[in-house]
Amino acid sequence: MTRIISGKYKGRRIKAPKKLPVRPTTDMAKEALFNIIRSQFHISSLRVLDLFAGTGNISYEFASRGSHQIVSVDANYGCIQFINKTAEEFNFDAIQTIKSDVFKYLERTSGTYDIIFADPPYNIPIEEFEKIASLIFKNELLDPDGTLIIEHSKHTKMDHVQNFVETRHYGGNAFSFFVLPESDEEE
């Protein structure tokens, strides 16, 4: 069971079916993550892409805090059904779900986002973690002032990946942050 940390639905518990193939972000890590995001962005104005959305844990946090456009992508039909059911129950109209393989989705989508959050299975090869960042930057899916955040095990190292800024550790979880380099255009 997980809970919404802050916003309109602070404290609401979300109980996902046990059969879903997920590992929700812990409340401690989620709280730390949103403190970082809140210090850099006005959450209510964000366009968010939640990749490997699982139970929708991260999408619900953004929706509870007032984000108006949240796209949740997951390949598992049960996860998408659960997110849709929960979003309807909480009146989270901002959440749009897409059932798709994340890599295929990143190849074909054309929207841009302020925050892209990816929480792939921790046991995928490092090349797949790298591919997430590569596709996002190659296809220009991140807003120029946006941030890509990839959640991974504390044992996975992401500091060699293009546009890496830093990694923050919370227990066994880690978040790596990526941003586009500032433009060197002369005025």
Secondary structure as GFF3:
##gff-version 3
##sequence-region A 1 187
A	DSSP	beta_strand	2	3	.	.	.	ID=ss1
A	DSSP	beta_strand	13	14	.	.	.	ID=ss2
A	DSSP	alpha_helix	27	40	.	.	.	ID=ss3
A	DSSP	three_ten_helix	43	45	.	.	.	ID=ss4
A	DSSP	beta_strand	47	51	.	.	.	ID=ss5
A	DSSP	alpha_helix	57	64	.	.	.	ID=ss6
A	DSSP	beta_strand	69	74	.	.	.	ID=ss7
A	DSSP	alpha_helix	77	89	.	.	.	ID=ss8
A	DSSP	beta_strand	95	99	.	.	.	ID=ss9
A	DSSP	alpha_helix	102	108	.	.	.	ID=ss10
A	DSSP	beta_strand	113	118	.	.	.	ID=ss11
A	DSSP	alpha_helix	126	138	.	.	.	ID=ss12
A	DSSP	beta_strand	142	153	.	.	.	ID=ss13
A	DSSP	beta_strand	164	170	.	.	.	ID=ss14
A	DSSP	beta_strand	173	178	.	.	.	ID=ss15
###
